[in-house]
């Protein structure tokens, strides 16, 4: 059995997935998982979610049975694999950005514009109105904008293959880190077609907020429903859940500040 430190607050599968997405140090993750039990045994869905985030067999064995104690060699092997995964993610990012630069246009329903064209989207029909949006995120959590009233929420339509989107990521991550504790949330709507690529990139870049993914690219069910024809597109909702700023890319932090002060 594990030592008495296991009596600490239990760790949920969601917390472990968050650590994996954040690129947490593998040896810390293993030690922390050993120290704290899971709330309950892993479900098949949770196992699939963690494996999609590149949890290794050694870590999965520990999660299935917290009484298992990893050897130093296993911990080192896990750390080495994590470093390889980071290198692969960097390589995938470079390849996706190169493909995006080479693509003059992407044929799809609604004649989508080139990534980064800020004038492409017709948002007048949604601006100034409450947003209705709910789905199950890639991490298994349920997202419902109606439950976020009282907070400022950024709806970020993006994709890993979109060069302008990836250039915006550091600004978005910085805003989240600065304002999250004050009531700022982000919901990602990914227009990627490869889930593994999207998950690697969100982990690499520290995009810890929930993501919607259906693998349909420009035919993404949510973005199509909102007539999104260019990405990145960023909508800021005020505390009443209304789309207050339909183009939030310019002065993102300043606009978040103003909405939080309302």
Residue frames relative to the residue before (quaternion, step in Angstrom):
aa qw qx qy qz dx dy dz
X 1.0000 0.0000 0.0000 0.0000 0.00 0.00 0.00
X 0.5728 -0.5842 0.4452 0.3639 3.53 -1.27 0.39
X 0.5828 -0.5737 0.4254 0.3876 3.59 -1.17 0.42
X 0.7572 -0.4410 0.2573 0.4074 3.55 -1.34 0.21
X 0.5375 0.6375 -0.4198 0.3583 3.59 1.14 -0.43
X 0.5286 0.6352 -0.4141 0.3816 3.61 1.20 -0.28
X 0.5637 0.6030 -0.3990 0.3993 3.58 1.17 -0.21
X 0.4394 0.6813 -0.4692 0.3501 3.60 1.27 -0.01
X 0.7230 -0.4288 0.2984 0.4521 3.57 -1.30 0.30
X 0.4912 -0.6850 0.4440 0.3040 3.62 -0.80 0.94
X 0.3423 -0.7134 0.5736 0.2119 3.55 -1.20 0.56
X 0.3063 -0.7602 0.5457 0.1749 3.57 -0.85 0.95
X 0.6565 -0.4881 0.3945 0.4185 3.54 -1.31 0.31
X 0.6254 0.5532 -0.3389 0.4337 3.59 1.02 -0.80
X 0.6448 0.5153 -0.3219 0.4637 3.59 1.02 -0.82
X 0.6495 0.5131 -0.3154 0.4642 3.58 0.97 -0.85
X 0.6405 0.5176 -0.3201 0.4684 3.59 0.99 -0.85
X 0.6314 0.5320 -0.3334 0.4552 3.60 1.03 -0.79
X 0.6454 0.5134 -0.3201 0.4663 3.59 0.99 -0.83
X 0.6454 0.5153 -0.3208 0.4636 3.58 0.98 -0.82
X 0.6652 0.4970 -0.3112 0.4622 3.58 0.92 -0.91
X 0.6779 0.4971 -0.2903 0.4573 3.59 1.04 -0.72
X 0.4434 -0.6957 0.4612 0.3265 3.59 1.24 -0.13
X 0.1678 0.8232 -0.5255 0.1342 3.57 1.14 0.65
X 0.6213 -0.5537 0.4056 0.3780 3.56 -1.12 0.70
X 0.4918 -0.7118 0.4094 0.2895 3.61 -0.61 1.11
X 0.6734 0.4920 -0.3224 0.4477 3.59 0.90 -0.82
X 0.6113 0.5259 -0.3522 0.4752 3.59 1.10 -0.65
X 0.6532 0.5285 -0.3157 0.4409 3.57 0.93 -0.94
X 0.6568 0.5014 -0.3121 0.4689 3.57 0.96 -0.87
X 0.6686 0.5037 -0.3040 0.4548 3.58 0.88 -0.95
X 0.6714 0.5006 -0.2974 0.4585 3.56 0.96 -0.89
X 0.6457 0.5129 -0.3187 0.4674 3.57 1.05 -0.76
X 0.6308 0.5198 -0.3233 0.4769 3.57 1.08 -0.73
X 0.6803 0.5198 -0.2881 0.4289 3.56 1.03 -0.83
X 0.8000 0.2302 -0.0855 0.5474 3.56 1.04 -0.80
X 0.4124 -0.7153 0.5086 0.2442 3.58 -0.84 0.94
X 0.5115 -0.5678 0.5296 0.3682 3.54 -1.36 0.23
X 0.6010 -0.5618 0.4214 0.3816 3.57 -1.20 0.51
X 0.7809 -0.0783 0.0921 0.6129 3.58 1.04 -0.81
X 0.6747 -0.4818 0.3382 0.4453 3.62 -1.19 0.27
X 0.5840 -0.5902 0.4269 0.3583 3.55 -1.14 0.63
X 0.3356 -0.7042 0.5860 0.2193 3.55 -1.06 0.82
X 0.6613 -0.4874 0.3639 0.4389 3.64 -1.19 0.29
X 0.6436 0.5223 -0.3291 0.4524 3.59 1.01 -0.77
X 0.6566 0.5004 -0.3119 0.4703 3.58 0.98 -0.83
X 0.6239 0.5290 -0.3433 0.4615 3.59 1.00 -0.78
X 0.6553 0.5101 -0.3142 0.4601 3.59 0.92 -0.88
X 0.6484 0.5293 -0.3157 0.4469 3.56 0.98 -0.87
X 0.6899 0.4718 -0.2827 0.4706 3.59 0.91 -0.91
X 0.6351 0.5174 -0.3347 0.4658 3.59 1.02 -0.73
X 0.6249 0.5325 -0.3351 0.4623 3.59 1.09 -0.69
X 0.6842 0.4367 -0.2728 0.5166 3.57 1.24 -0.47
X 0.5517 -0.6733 0.3483 0.3478 3.56 1.32 0.46
X 0.2310 0.7374 -0.5849 0.2464 3.56 0.95 0.86
X 0.3987 -0.7469 0.4852 0.2183 3.57 -0.81 1.01
X 0.6737 -0.4822 0.3543 0.4337 3.62 -1.23 0.30
X 0.6292 0.5462 -0.3454 0.4318 3.59 1.00 -0.77
X 0.6770 0.4732 -0.2906 0.4830 3.56 0.94 -0.89
X 0.6441 0.5249 -0.3314 0.4470 3.60 0.95 -0.83
X 0.6173 0.5420 -0.3404 0.4576 3.57 1.05 -0.75
X 0.6609 0.5023 -0.3007 0.4695 3.56 0.98 -0.84
X 0.6698 0.5042 -0.3014 0.4543 3.58 0.98 -0.83
X 0.6446 0.5137 -0.3289 0.4610 3.58 1.05 -0.72
X 0.7953 0.0533 -0.0066 0.6038 3.58 1.09 -0.71
X 0.2693 -0.8085 0.5001 0.1543 3.63 -0.05 1.26
X 0.5571 0.6013 -0.4066 0.4034 3.61 1.21 -0.17
X 0.5339 0.6118 -0.4132 0.4122 3.58 1.23 -0.30
X 0.1649 -0.7677 0.6121 0.0937 3.57 -1.02 0.78
X 0.3356 -0.7624 0.5194 0.1907 3.55 -0.62 1.11
X 0.4371 -0.6678 0.5327 0.2815 3.53 -1.10 0.66
X 0.6497 -0.4982 0.3909 0.4206 3.55 -1.26 0.28
X 0.6299 0.5402 -0.3366 0.4450 3.57 1.06 -0.74
X 0.6495 0.5076 -0.3190 0.4676 3.59 1.00 -0.80
X 0.6409 0.5173 -0.3280 0.4626 3.58 0.98 -0.80
X 0.6544 0.5055 -0.3149 0.4659 3.58 0.98 -0.83
X 0.6406 0.5193 -0.3268 0.4618 3.58 1.01 -0.78
X 0.6299 0.5256 -0.3316 0.4658 3.57 1.03 -0.77
X 0.6524 0.5165 -0.3151 0.4564 3.58 0.94 -0.89
X 0.6533 0.5130 -0.3182 0.4569 3.58 0.97 -0.86
X 0.6573 0.5010 -0.3221 0.4618 3.59 0.95 -0.82
X 0.6203 0.5443 -0.3456 0.4466 3.60 1.02 -0.75
X 0.6458 0.5065 -0.3226 0.4715 3.57 1.00 -0.78
X 0.6333 0.5185 -0.3342 0.4673 3.59 1.03 -0.74
X 0.6406 0.5254 -0.3269 0.4547 3.58 1.01 -0.79
X 0.6290 0.5238 -0.3362 0.4657 3.60 1.03 -0.74
X 0.6504 0.5124 -0.3168 0.4627 3.57 0.97 -0.86
X 0.6484 0.5103 -0.3133 0.4701 3.58 1.01 -0.81
X 0.6378 0.5265 -0.3283 0.4563 3.58 1.02 -0.76
X 0.6387 0.5136 -0.3210 0.4747 3.58 1.01 -0.79
X 0.6514 0.5065 -0.3115 0.4712 3.57 0.99 -0.83
X 0.6507 0.5122 -0.3161 0.4629 3.59 0.97 -0.84
X 0.6288 0.5361 -0.3365 0.4516 3.57 1.02 -0.79
X 0.6589 0.5100 -0.3128 0.4559 3.58 0.91 -0.92
X 0.6605 0.5054 -0.3092 0.4611 3.58 0.98 -0.83
X 0.6617 0.5013 -0.3138 0.4609 3.60 0.94 -0.85
X 0.6574 0.5036 -0.3190 0.4608 3.59 0.97 -0.80
X 0.6307 0.5246 -0.3359 0.4627 3.58 1.06 -0.72
X 0.6480 0.5056 -0.3197 0.4713 3.59 0.99 -0.81
X 0.6440 0.5275 -0.3273 0.4471 3.58 1.01 -0.79
X 0.6489 0.5138 -0.3194 0.4614 3.58 1.03 -0.79
X 0.6989 0.4866 -0.2738 0.4470 3.56 1.03 -0.79
X 0.6330 0.5470 -0.3375 0.4314 3.58 1.17 -0.54
X 0.3155 -0.7559 0.5429 0.1853 3.58 -0.60 1.08
X 0.7656 -0.1355 0.1008 0.6207 3.55 1.12 -0.71
X 0.3095 -0.7331 0.5736 0.1944 3.54 -1.24 0.47
X 0.3225 -0.7515 0.5347 0.2128 3.64 -0.42 1.12
X 0.2618 0.7482 -0.5741 0.2052 3.55 -0.80 1.01
X 0.7069 -0.4498 0.3330 0.4324 3.51 -1.35 0.24
X 0.8042 0.2718 -0.1972 0.4903 3.58 -0.94 0.83
X 0.3869 -0.7475 0.4675 0.2704 3.62 1.26 0.16
X 0.0279 -0.8338 0.5513 0.0067 3.61 0.56 1.08
X 0.4531 -0.6820 0.5082 0.2670 3.53 -1.12 0.73
X 0.6727 -0.4497 0.3739 0.4532 3.54 -1.30 0.03
X 0.5903 -0.5699 0.4218 0.3857 3.59 -1.09 0.65
X 0.7856 0.3381 -0.2539 0.4518 3.53 -1.02 0.86
X 0.5270 0.6211 -0.4278 0.3918 3.62 1.23 -0.10
X 0.2669 -0.8196 0.4828 0.1547 3.64 -0.22 1.21
X 0.6836 0.5012 -0.2943 0.4415 3.61 1.17 -0.38
X 0.5089 0.7113 -0.3892 0.2892 3.57 1.27 -0.11
X 0.7201 0.4833 -0.2647 0.4217 3.59 0.98 -0.72
X 0.3028 -0.7150 0.6008 0.1899 3.51 -1.10 0.78
X 0.0284 0.8415 -0.5357 0.0637 3.61 -0.15 1.27
X 0.4319 0.7309 -0.4582 0.2634 3.60 1.20 -0.18
X 0.6563 0.5282 -0.3230 0.4313 3.58 1.01 -0.72
X 0.7296 0.3904 -0.2351 0.5099 3.61 1.21 -0.38
X 0.5731 0.6146 -0.3893 0.3772 3.61 1.06 -0.65
X 0.8113 0.2536 -0.2059 0.4849 3.55 -1.00 0.89
X 0.6660 0.4665 -0.3006 0.4984 3.58 1.30 0.10
X 0.5781 -0.5668 0.4403 0.3881 3.61 -1.17 0.48
X 0.3308 -0.7418 0.5510 0.1917 3.57 -1.05 0.76
X 0.1575 -0.7544 0.6311 0.0883 3.54 -0.98 0.93
X 0.2385 0.7686 -0.5518 0.2188 3.57 -0.53 1.18
X 0.2114 0.7540 -0.6071 0.1349 3.57 -0.84 0.98
X 0.1333 0.7741 -0.6038 0.1354 3.56 -1.10 0.78
X 0.4575 -0.6185 0.5442 0.3346 3.55 -1.35 0.05
X 0.3582 -0.7675 0.4988 0.1838 3.57 -0.61 1.17
X 0.6919 -0.4908 0.3366 0.4088 3.56 -1.31 0.28
X 0.6788 0.4691 -0.3029 0.4769 3.61 1.14 -0.48
X 0.6157 -0.5858 0.3343 0.4074 3.59 1.29 0.16
X 0.5498 0.6128 -0.4014 0.4014 3.60 1.26 -0.14
X 0.4127 -0.6856 0.5429 0.2549 3.56 -1.23 0.53
X 0.1529 -0.7863 0.5961 0.0552 3.56 -0.80 1.06
X 0.0971 0.7715 -0.6214 0.0964 3.57 -0.87 1.01
X 0.3850 -0.7519 0.4877 0.2203 3.56 -0.41 1.25
X 0.5935 0.5908 -0.3657 0.4062 3.58 1.08 -0.66
X 0.6740 0.4845 -0.2840 0.4799 3.58 1.19 -0.58
X 0.6452 0.5293 -0.3128 0.4534 3.60 1.29 -0.05
X 0.3102 0.7510 -0.5272 0.2486 3.59 1.19 0.31
X 0.7108 0.3834 -0.3226 0.4936 3.54 -0.98 0.90
X 0.7090 0.3665 -0.2441 0.5508 3.57 1.32 -0.13
X 0.4154 -0.6406 0.5729 0.2980 3.55 -1.31 0.34
X 0.0863 -0.8308 0.5496 -0.0188 3.58 -0.68 1.12
X 0.2146 -0.7509 0.6135 0.1170 3.56 -0.98 0.94
X 0.1636 -0.7422 0.6430 0.0948 3.56 -0.88 1.01
X 0.0804 -0.8350 0.5438 -0.0235 3.57 -0.39 1.28
X 0.1336 -0.7682 0.6245 0.0451 3.58 -0.51 1.25
X 0.1775 0.8056 -0.5245 0.2109 3.59 -0.47 1.19
X 0.0650 -0.7689 0.6285 0.0976 3.57 -1.37 -0.07
X 0.5734 -0.6057 0.4213 0.3561 3.58 -1.13 0.58
X 0.6701 0.5047 -0.3065 0.4499 3.62 1.11 -0.61
X 0.5909 0.5695 -0.3526 0.4496 3.60 1.29 -0.13
X 0.3898 -0.7562 0.4801 0.2140 3.59 -0.39 1.24
X 0.6777 0.4753 -0.3093 0.4682 3.65 0.80 -0.90
X 0.5989 0.5568 -0.3633 0.4464 3.60 1.08 -0.65
X 0.6982 0.4768 -0.2801 0.4547 3.57 0.84 -0.99
X 0.6101 0.5392 -0.3521 0.4617 3.59 1.14 -0.56
X 0.6644 0.5041 -0.2996 0.4634 3.59 1.14 -0.62
X 0.5117 0.6997 -0.4093 0.2848 3.58 1.14 -0.61
X 0.6670 0.4915 -0.3492 0.4376 3.68 0.74 -0.81
X 0.6404 0.5185 -0.3305 0.4603 3.61 1.03 -0.72
X 0.6654 0.5003 -0.3019 0.4646 3.56 0.98 -0.85
X 0.6447 0.5133 -0.3171 0.4694 3.59 0.97 -0.85
X 0.6496 0.5180 -0.3168 0.4576 3.60 0.95 -0.87
X 0.6495 0.5110 -0.3163 0.4659 3.58 0.99 -0.82
X 0.6458 0.5226 -0.3203 0.4553 3.57 0.97 -0.83
X 0.6744 0.4948 -0.2975 0.4603 3.57 0.90 -0.91
X 0.6906 0.4950 -0.2776 0.4483 3.58 1.04 -0.78
X 0.8282 0.2855 -0.1033 0.4711 3.58 0.87 -0.93
X 0.4393 0.7245 -0.4598 0.2659 3.61 1.18 -0.24
X 0.6851 0.4914 -0.2915 0.4519 3.58 0.90 -0.89
X 0.6739 0.4734 -0.2934 0.4854 3.59 1.25 -0.31
X 0.6890 -0.4996 0.2828 0.4423 3.58 1.24 0.16
X 0.5019 0.6291 -0.4364 0.4023 3.57 1.12 0.64
X 0.0547 -0.7988 0.5991 -0.0081 3.56 -0.86 1.03
X 0.1914 -0.7554 0.6135 0.1279 3.56 -1.28 0.44
X 0.0996 -0.7492 0.6517 0.0638 3.55 -1.14 0.76
X 0.2102 -0.7967 0.5574 0.1021 3.58 -0.66 1.09
X 0.1164 -0.7489 0.6489 0.0670 3.55 -1.07 0.85
X 0.1399 -0.8403 0.5224 0.0381 3.57 -0.12 1.31
X 0.2290 -0.7712 0.5829 0.1143 3.55 -0.89 1.03
X 0.3281 0.7447 -0.5076 0.2829 3.57 1.17 0.57
X 0.3479 -0.7175 0.5618 0.2204 3.53 -1.33 0.34
X 0.7199 0.3463 -0.2262 0.5574 3.57 1.26 -0.28
X 0.3759 -0.7673 0.4783 0.2030 3.55 -0.41 1.26
X 0.6401 0.5425 -0.3343 0.4292 3.58 0.94 -0.87
X 0.6411 0.5165 -0.3265 0.4643 3.58 0.99 -0.81
X 0.6615 0.5081 -0.3080 0.4575 3.56 0.92 -0.89
X 0.6723 0.4950 -0.3014 0.4607 3.59 0.92 -0.89
X 0.6266 0.5245 -0.3463 0.4608 3.61 1.00 -0.74
X 0.6934 0.4890 -0.2918 0.4416 3.56 0.88 -0.92
X 0.6517 0.5021 -0.3346 0.4596 3.60 0.92 -0.78
X 0.6376 0.5106 -0.3291 0.4738 3.59 1.07 -0.71
X 0.6695 0.5158 -0.2977 0.4440 3.57 0.92 -0.94
X 0.7675 0.3902 -0.1900 0.4718 3.57 0.93 -0.91
X 0.4879 -0.6856 0.4301 0.3271 3.61 1.22 -0.04
X 0.3621 0.7168 -0.5062 0.3142 3.59 1.11 0.71
X 0.0361 -0.8856 0.4624 -0.0247 3.55 0.39 1.30
X 0.5340 0.6346 -0.4085 0.3812 3.60 1.23 -0.03
X 0.6460 -0.5455 0.3545 0.3994 3.64 -1.18 0.37
X 0.1875 -0.7834 0.5885 0.0688 3.54 -1.15 0.77
X 0.2662 -0.7091 0.6272 0.1813 3.54 -1.18 0.73
X 0.0716 0.7856 -0.6090 0.0821 3.57 -0.94 0.94
X 0.0283 0.7993 -0.6003 0.0012 3.57 -0.93 0.89
X 0.5152 -0.7022 0.3816 0.3098 3.60 1.30 0.16
X 0.5651 0.6481 -0.3620 0.3599 3.60 1.24 0.14
X 0.4488 -0.7121 0.4519 0.2955 3.60 1.23 0.15
X 0.8361 -0.0802 0.0935 0.5345 3.56 -0.84 -1.03
X 0.6638 0.4826 -0.3055 0.4829 3.59 1.22 -0.36
X 0.2025 0.7958 -0.5292 0.2135 3.58 1.27 0.43
X 0.5192 -0.6960 0.3961 0.2986 3.57 -0.70 1.11
X 0.7090 0.4522 -0.2795 0.4633 3.60 0.88 -0.88
X 0.6883 0.4742 -0.3065 0.4555 3.60 0.79 -0.93
X 0.6319 0.5225 -0.3359 0.4635 3.60 1.03 -0.73
X 0.6422 0.5403 -0.3186 0.4406 3.55 1.01 -0.81
X 0.7267 0.3743 -0.2210 0.5320 3.56 1.18 -0.60
X 0.4742 -0.7209 0.4055 0.3016 3.60 1.31 0.37
X 0.2504 0.7691 -0.5414 0.2296 3.58 1.00 0.84
X 0.0530 -0.8255 0.5616 -0.0195 3.57 -0.67 1.13
X 0.7709 0.1805 -0.1434 0.5937 3.59 1.26 0.06
X 0.0800 -0.7742 0.6258 0.0505 3.54 -1.12 0.70
X 0.5109 -0.1337 -0.8476 -0.0517 1.52 -2.24 1.13
X 0.0851 -0.7386 0.6655 0.0664 3.52 -1.20 0.72
X 0.0492 -0.8118 0.5815 -0.0199 3.57 -0.80 1.03
X 0.0924 -0.7795 0.6189 0.0275 3.55 -0.78 1.09
X 0.1910 -0.7591 0.6115 0.1155 3.57 -1.01 0.84
X 0.2012 -0.7664 0.6024 0.0957 3.54 -0.85 1.06
X 0.3887 -0.7021 0.5363 0.2615 3.56 -1.00 0.76
X 0.7460 -0.4304 0.2647 0.4337 3.57 -1.27 0.03
X 0.6447 0.4982 -0.3227 0.4817 3.58 1.26 -0.23
X 0.5469 -0.6387 0.3864 0.3791 3.59 1.29 0.06
X 0.5024 0.6453 -0.4184 0.3951 3.58 1.27 0.35
X 0.4682 -0.6445 0.5187 0.3104 3.59 -1.07 0.75
X 0.1123 -0.8406 0.5297 0.0170 3.55 -0.02 1.35
X 0.7885 0.1279 -0.0459 0.5999 3.59 1.07 -0.76
X 0.1846 -0.8351 0.5101 0.0912 3.62 -0.20 1.24
X 0.7472 0.2241 -0.1874 0.5970 3.62 1.25 -0.04
X 0.0072 -0.8713 0.4876 -0.0554 3.53 0.24 1.35
X 0.4046 0.7415 -0.4725 0.2514 3.62 1.20 0.07
X 0.6929 0.4503 -0.2786 0.4894 3.59 0.98 -0.81
X 0.8498 -0.0248 -0.0158 0.5263 3.58 -0.84 1.03
X 0.0057 0.8531 -0.5212 0.0239 3.57 0.85 0.99
X 0.7075 0.4635 -0.2879 0.4492 3.59 0.74 -0.99
X 0.6329 0.5341 -0.3362 0.4486 3.58 1.02 -0.73
X 0.6704 0.4864 -0.2973 0.4749 3.57 1.00 -0.79
X 0.6122 0.5279 -0.3513 0.4724 3.59 1.08 -0.66
X 0.6186 0.5557 -0.3301 0.4467 3.57 0.98 -0.88
X 0.6852 0.4969 -0.2925 0.4450 3.57 0.84 -1.02
X 0.6883 0.4721 -0.2942 0.4656 3.60 0.92 -0.85
X 0.6282 0.5252 -0.3408 0.4619 3.60 1.04 -0.66
X 0.6742 0.5047 -0.2924 0.4530 3.59 1.10 -0.68
X 0.5465 0.6339 -0.4025 0.3708 3.61 1.18 -0.29
